[in-house]
Amino acid sequence: MEKELNKDNTKEEIQDKLNKKERKTSIEHRIFVLGMITAIAFIITAFAVNFMPDTVPMHYNMQGEIDRYGSKNENYLFPVMIALFNVFWIVMIAFYNRKVNKEADEKKKEEAKSNSKILYWAAIGTSVLFTGMQCIFLMMDVNSADSVKPVNFDMANMFITVAMGILFIFLGNIMPKTKLNGLVGLRTTWSMANDTTWRLSNRFGGKAMIVCGVVTIFCGFFFKGVTSSYAMLAVLMIMVIVCVIYSYKVYQKYGKRDENH
């Protein structure tokens, strides 16, 4: 009997070591992927800067006309921002991975594992979006470096607004998969009351985010210039307000439940 128990304990220890090794490989893979996206942003910037004069357009007014010039090296600020964002994502992913390793409660362990995965995909989505936006900014600088004439500002705004819409749709698809946490998802006092309020609120929030993304893409194609950006912000604000109200309604119905026992 004692031998069988020792054998079972040995199996559990081996499986636990294998799981920890797998999670370590996973975090290393995620760091590598996010590092590669960051490196691509820097490489593209370094390549584009070679085709620019020392002074390039840095800001545009509401009509798409250049109203400030600056050093071409200012173009590295956006890749630096991407790098800082990815450092933040990696720190949080590592935090949840450590929680998986240390947490004894199986439910909390699964929540941490799920949130780590969600954070990774959120990091991928935002990093790719920001890198795409950087490419647009670089093209605008290269195209208008030797001229004070307006660049195709409408086209640039369209690409950025449509890209934001695609990101909203992407985030809307992963939002319902999040587990109760204080970092990602529809986080209000009411939605975080218990697992039920969280699940229902984020399921609704995910659908609302997808609708917001579709409408944002529509705005990008049918509104010109900064009007598309203003329309996107208006749609986003409406979505947030509706989601907050919905989380309160859910809380009124399910918020008093004690799901810890």
N, C-alpha and C positions, 0 to 999 in steps of 0.2 A: 504493500500500500504506500509506504514511504517512498519507495523507488519510483512508483508511478507519479506521485506528487512532484518529486524532484525532476522527473522527466518532463512533466507539464510546465513546471516553472522555467526549465531550461528552454523549452520551445517558445514560451512567452518572451523570455529575455532576448532570444535570437530574433524573433519577429519584431520586437521593439527596436533593436539595433538596426535591422533592415529598414524599418519605417523611418527612423531618424536619418539614416544614410540617404534614403530616397528624398526626404524633405530638404536635406542639405544640397543634394544635386539639383533639386528644383529651384531653390533660391539662387544658386550659382548660375543656372540657365537663365533665370529672369533678369539677374544683374547683367549678364552678357547681352541679352536682347535689348534692354533699355540703354545699355552703354553703346551698343551699335547704332541705335537711332540717334543718340546724342552726338556720336562721332560723325554720322552722316550729315547732321545739321552744320557742324563745324567745317567739314570738308567742303560742302556745297558753298558755304559762306566764303571760305578761303579762296575757292576757285573763282567765284563771282567778283570778289573784291579786286582781283588782278585786272579786271576789265573796267575798273572805275577810276576816275581821277581822284586826287586827294580829297576834294570837297564834293559831296553828293547831296541830293535832296533828302531831308530827314523828316519833313512834316508837310502836310497838305491841308488847305482850307476846305470849307464846305463845298466849294465848286471844283475841287480836285486840282487846284493850282498850288504850286510850290510856295510855301511861305517861310520855310526855314531850311538852311543848309548846315551841314556838319561834316565831321571827318568820316571818311569811308569806314574807318575802324569801329564806328558806332554800330555797324551792322553785326558785330559780334555779341552785342548785348542780348539779343534774342536767343541765340544758342546757349549763352550762359544761363538765361532764365530757364530754358529747357533742361539744362543739366541740373540746376537747383531743384526744379520740380521732380526730376527723376530720382535725385538723392532722397527727397522727402518720401516718394513712393516706396523706394527700396527700404528705407528705415521702417516704414509702417508694415510692409510685407514681412520683413524680418521679425518685427514685433509679434505679429500673429503667428509666424512659424515657431517662434520660441514658446508662445502660449500653447500651441499644439503639443510641443514636446513636454511641457511642464504640467499641463492641465490634467487632473485626475478624472474629472467629470467628463463622461463620454459625450454628452450633449454639448457642453461648452467647447470641447475639443473639435467637434464637427463644425460648430459655428466659426471657430477661429480658422479652420482649414478652408471653409467656404469663403470667408471674408478675405483671406490672403489671395485666393484665386481671383475674386472680383476686383480687388485693388490692382492686381497685375494687369487685367484687361482694361481697366479704367486708365492705367498708366500708359498702356500701348495706344489707346485711342487718342488721349490728349497729346501724347508725344508726336504721333503721326500728324495730327491736325496742326500743331504748332510748327512742325518742320515744313508742312505744306504752305502755311502762311508765310514762313520765312522765305521760301522760294518766290512767292508772289512779291514780297517786299524787295527782294534782290533784283527781280526782273524790272520792277518799277524804277529802281535806282539806276540800273544799267541803261535802260531805254531813255531815261530823261536826264542823264548826267550832263550832257552837253547842250541842253535846251531848257528854256524857261517855259516852254509850251506845256499845257496840261497833258499828263499821261492819260491812258484809258482808265480813268478812275472808276467808272461804272463797271467795267469788266472785273477789275480787282475786287470791288465790293461784292459783286455777284459771286465770284469764286469763294470768297471768305464766308459769305452768308450761307451759301449752299453747303460748304464744308462743315459749318456749325450745325446745320440741319442734320447732316449725316451723323455727326457726333451725337446729337440728341437722340436720334433713332437707335444708335449703337448702345448708348447708356440706358435708354429705356428698356432695351431687351435684357440687360444684365441686372437692372435694378430690382426686379422681383426675386432674384436669386440670392440677394443679400440676407444675412442673418442679423438679428438684433445687435447693433453696435453703435458707437458714438462717433463714427468717422464718415461712413458712406451710406447713401440711401436717403429716403425722406425722413429726416430726423427732426421731430417736434416733440415737445413734452408729452403730447397725446399719443403719437405713434410709437413712442418708446415705453409705453406703460407695461406692455407684456408682449409675448410672441404673437398673439392673435392680432392685436392692433398694429403691430409692426408688419406682419405678413399682408394684411388687407390694405394697409396704407401704401405699402411699397408696390403691391400689385397694381393698385389704381395709379400710383405715381409713375410707374413704368409705362402704362398705357397712355397717360397724359403726356409723358415725355416724347413718346413716339409720335403722337398727334402734333405736338409742338414742333418736332423735327420736320414733319411733312409740310406743315404750314410755313415753317422757316424757309424750306427749299422753294416753295411757291413764291414767297416774298423775294427771294434772291433772284428769281427769273423774271418777275413781273414788276418789281420796283427798281428804280434807278438810283445810283449814288448812295448817299448816306440814308436815304429813305428806307432802303431795305434793312439797314442796321437798326434803325429806330423801330421798324415794324417787328423785327426779330425780338428786340428788347421788350416791346409791348406784349407780344405773345408769351414770352417767357415769364413776365410778371403776372399775367393772367393765370398761367398754368400754376405758378407757385401759390398764388392766393387760393385757387380752387383746391389744390392738393392739401393745403393747410386746413381749409374748412372741412374737407373730406376726412382728414385724420381726426379732427375734433368730433365729427359725427360718429366715426368708428369708436372713438374713445367713450363716448356717451353710452354706446351699446355694449362694448366689451371691456372697457377699461378697468372695471372693478374686479375682474377675475384675478385670482391668485394662482398662477400657473407654475409656481415653484414647488408646490407640494402635491 
